[in-house]
Amino acid sequence: MAGQTQGADGRPGTYAPLEVEKSLYDLVADPGERQEISAAHPEVVAQLEQVAEAFRAELGDTLTQARGSAVRPADRLPDESPLSAGRSPSGPPTSSM
């Protein structure tokens, strides 16, 4: 984080997001990430991009401004969720005993 304010007393410093290009490495053969291999393996890059898009569609992504289909307020479950059965309208589980 060169050129950025460091944290102190348990408080984080300031930081700026880094622009990082897409890259692909064989971490078994090249754990130091010295040889970028995406050009040699476009099918792997395409497969990884499909997986990422599926997760963005479900979870959302602030980078692409995508709103995910499974995004909900942190303290709420959908009414049809099996976990929401037995909950009172105010939230905590109700006891059947």
KEVEXSE-889841 format. One record per residue (C-alpha): residue in one letter; x, z negated, y. Coordinates in steps of 0.001 Angstrom, whole numbers, plus 500000, padded with zeros to 6 digits. Layout:
N
AXZY...
//
This chain:
97
M500000500000500000A502758500995502352G501797500696506004Q498722498571505309T498157494910506157Q498883492588503238G496513489835502206A497243486157502776D495788482774501765G493550484311499102R492107486926501436P492570490613500686G494467492851503039T493105496031504508Y493441499238502598A492613502881502947P491404504926499997L493952507345498616E493196510993498033V494096511622494399E493890515014492756K492427515431489294S495112515294486668L495488515080482907Y498296513418480964D499068512863477298L499669509115477461V500927508929473876A503630511568474352D504177510904478070P503401507268478978G505236507676482287E502791510398483387R505546512839484302Q504047516039482860E500620517033484239I498899519134481545S495422520034482864A496300523745483236A497276523883479559H494061522152478425P491116523370480551E488669522609477719V489610518909477845V489224518875481636A485791520498481331Q484704517992478676L485855515043480812E484044516455483853Q480816516719481806V481152513079480738A481789512023484346E478747513965485586A476535512318482964F477672508876484109R477197509824487777A473646510950486990E472883507609485356L474929505160487433G475302506943490760D478492507626492688T479335506730496269L481973509474496440T479449512243495787Q476501510293497255A474651510669493941R471909508119493293G471812507189489643S468655507226487553A469447503761486138V470241502117489474R468098499083490246P468393496006492430A470827493563490858D468203490877490286R465461493060488769L464728494670485403P462227497460484894D458847496149483709E459145498116480466S462521496566479619P462531494452476426L464533491883478378S461791491493480974A459237490341478359G458545486638478719R459596486510482363S457382485024485001P456760487086488161S459358484996489994G462094485919487555P463345483187485210P462289483272481556T459196481326480677S459100478979477729S456506479486475007M457044475977473588
//
